[in-house]
Amino acid sequence: MRDAAPQTIYLEDYTPFGWQIESVDLHFQLDPHATRVRSKMRFVPNPESNKDADAPQLPMFLHGENLKLISAQIDGIPVTPTLTPEGLNCDVPTGPFTWEAEVEIDPANNTALEGLYMSNGMYCTQCEAEGFRKITYYPDRPDVMSVFTVTVEGPHPVLLSNGNPVETKTHQTKWHDPWPKPAYLFALVAGELIAHPGQFTTKSGRVVDLNLYVRPGDEGKCAFGMQALKDSMKWDEDVYGREYDLDLFNIVAVDDFNMGAMENKGLNVFNSSAVLASAETSTDLNFERIEAIIAHEYFHNWTGNRITCRDWFQLCLKEGLTVFRDSQFTSDMRSASVKRIGDVIDLRGRQFAEDQGPLAHPVRPESFQEINNFYTATVYEKGAEVIRMLKTLVGDDAYAQAVTLYFDRHDGQACTIEDWLQVFEDTTGRDLAQFKRWYSQAGTPRLSVTESFEGDTLTLSVAQTTPASTATPDPQPYVIPIAVGLIGADGAEVTPTTVLEMTKANQDFTFSGLKSRPAVSILRDFSAPVVMDHDADHAHLLAYDTDPFNRWEAGRTLARNALLGMIRNGTRPNPAYLDGIQAVAMDDGLDPAYRALMLGLPSQSDLATALHDAGDTPEPDIIYAATEMMRDALAAKLDTALPALYAANLVTAPYQPDAVQSGRRALGNAVLALLTRRDDGKQAQAQYDSADNMTQQLVALANLIRAGRGDTALKAFEAQWKDDRLVMDKWFGLQVIEADPEDAHEIAENLTKHPDFNWKNPNRFRAVFGSLAMHHAGFHHATGAGYALLADWLIKLDPINPQTTARMCSAFQTWARYDGDRQSLIKSQLDRILATPALSRDTTEMLTRIRGV
């Protein structure tokens, strides 16, 4: 294992690698415990590194971890490098040379799931960010790009790597990828797999063969993933003008995988949960997630692969842009307003928490110790919001022109944020120096908006502030696009959406020629990732706002304010909020999926954040009680309408995971959650008994658990699905997330004793402990039992899988907002984990940042 206290790496210290690699030839002789990897690489001096051409010999460092070096040669002459735990040093010629090496690795015991490892008898790789160094000695950095030829030898029916197959023999296949790529995009898969084939014809008429490889028994779960891939390929051609560039595109489903999926060139590797789908085993949300992830990884072919990152500080260059692109895709495939609301809920729930806590960092960090810890919501989701703002500021046409220039100018290069912004400056003539602060500053800006109306003129006075943090001690004003519309007293739109551009700490904006004072709909479509304080007429906006996002936001604000009053003062639910939500719920002219979102409440974690921001100490049990009271009030308000509303949204047609059917099911199931509070779970039991798809069955099971009637159904569900690993993940997680707060930690602990709890599998581990961490009142129970249980298992997991351990540590990141007793309980668990001998550097870095030591 690597040193747990490594040197910090800084963006400002970047220097180019001293050599370029013209070609890479790899030969794998697969064996579970003794795989041999032979490498042959042609190095040439890198003119950008400014090396002295007259120097006699130069030391070269190649990364390498957990490798057994068998031999090494330079231009056919054996050499003896100096080995370290992180790699090797070797004197090399000043001019071009050929490096050859042979190493031995142990995939079967590679439980970290980085590099080449085994999953249920199948060989698989995960090389992003720094996994290739566990395969062979190499300059494992994204700015070193080369053309790879790979031979895979082994007694397996399927032997895959990047690119196109160029030679096939018995137990051996050779692959060639003509497009230069960094080592993190390398992939290899071998095993007993079955291909679900397809084809796609590009705009230029090339036929591309498609395959989705799965384990035997999963063949019936491939059709949706294949169609999603074809839809993604067509969308990228139509919207961004990007054609696929190989003869073959392969996807492989893997059970043991730390991430959702990986965009390796021409050979995408997916967590099984992110690609396998069927009506019987997958929910509507699973289908939508799979569609989005397949699109995301495919879109990386251009935004990440053909144009990659110069260094890992530029991770947002590929991830933020690709998240934005997959969000555009889902908006086009489904409901744009529902997608936008869902994205913002996720952003506020995950990224805002990062920005407001000890893990705050800029979209482009200035330093890191372990890059795996920076695959964060800030890099991905906030990175996408920055792209969205840029598009809003320059307009659709200029955005399209700039992105086309980006592809034309930088194809085949490893780039930086500066390269990305430069194409926009060159296209539009704008100076984006101030906008660049979105990449360099941490923290969520807060807008304070006040209104004044005099004569026929409305004035909006806006102030922006960003809290100082360790990452950004002196934040400067941002460029913020603020989309505004004005709604009249009669509900008509007086002024359509106008984008105001804020550049100062304080700024006034005026609207003249108004006959009467309108209601102000501000930050439409969530035009910037900020927190806003604005004393608006939320009830009027809930009734009439023509912007779907802001109409939802008005309802969410009314709900939040009502809940905060209930938490602080013990008041009753706000009748104005209940009346407004009733009107929306009964409006058949609205998208059912949108109405389902309207029936939702702010999360308990969001409420805790709001209380903390206002100077109050959140009490998780009181927050939980207020939320339950509000749900009871909604159920009572809609009481007589619930049965008919539920019946109106039952889908009797054969199951389809499309937007229309899934929207109706979403509304029907939101109504079922309220109905269960009135009928003691009778309708939930009926739905469970008659369900012919996982969406209806799982929602019914959740409601039965909430109603205290889940024991029989849980046993029946387990008996029905005990042989389906992905469905059983749902079974494990549901019991924890739906538990009473008093019982959540005990249920989680009991589930770890279940014979099917495989804690070494990331999906199963997250099913139990990710659910516990998301159960706000259960995890933060005053006894601290949830904290101790998670800490126990993180200590156990860290030597096996540091990546998953480190990411799960984020459950503790909000510790400072709670009362002194809870803070002490959490700090004691953090200190206990940190005191663990040989703790990985992944986990060490995360916990020291969270703990503030």
Secondary structure, 3 states (H helix, E strand, C coil): CCCCCCCCEEHHHCCCCCEEEEEEEEEEECCCCCEEEEEEEEEEECHHHCCCCCCCCEEEEEECCCCEEEEEEECCEECCCEEECCEEEEEECCCCEEEEEEEEECHHHCCCCCEEEEECCEEEEECCCCCHHHCCCECCCCCCEEEEEEEEECCCCEEEECCEEEEEECCEEEEEEEEEEEHHHCCEEEECCEEEEEEEECCCCCEEEEEEEECCCCHHHCHHHHHHHHHHHHHHHHHHCCCCCCCEEEEEEECCCCCCEECCCCEEEEEHHHCCCCCCCCCHHHHHHHHHHHHHHHHCCCECCCEEECCHHHHHHHHHHHHHHHHHHHHHHCCHHHHHHHHHHHHHHHHHHHHCCCCCCCCCCCEECCHHHHCCHHHHHHHHHHHHHHHHHHCHHHHHHHHHHHHHHHCCCEECHHHHHHHHHHHHCCCCCCCCHHHHCCCCCEEEEEEEEECCEEEEEEEEECCCCCCCCCCCCCCEEEEEEEECCCCCEEEEEEEEEECCCEEEEEECCCCCCCEEEECHHHCCCCEEEECCCHHHHHHHCCCHHHHHHHHHHHHHHHHHHHHHHCCCCCHHHHHHHHHHHCCCCCCHHHHHHHCCCCCHHHHHHHHHHCCCCCCHHHHHHHHHHHHHHHHHHCHHHHHHHHHHCCCCCCCCCCHHHHHHHHHHHHHHHHHHHHHCCHHHHHHHHHCCCHHHHHHHHHHHHHCCCCHHHHHHHHHHHCCCHHHHHHHHHHHHHCCCCCCHHHHHHHHCCCCCCCCCCHHHHHHHHHHHHHCHHHHCCCCCHHHHHHHHHHHHHCCCCHHHHHHHHHHHCCHHHCCHHHHHHHHHHHHHHHCCCCCCHHHHHHHHHHHCC
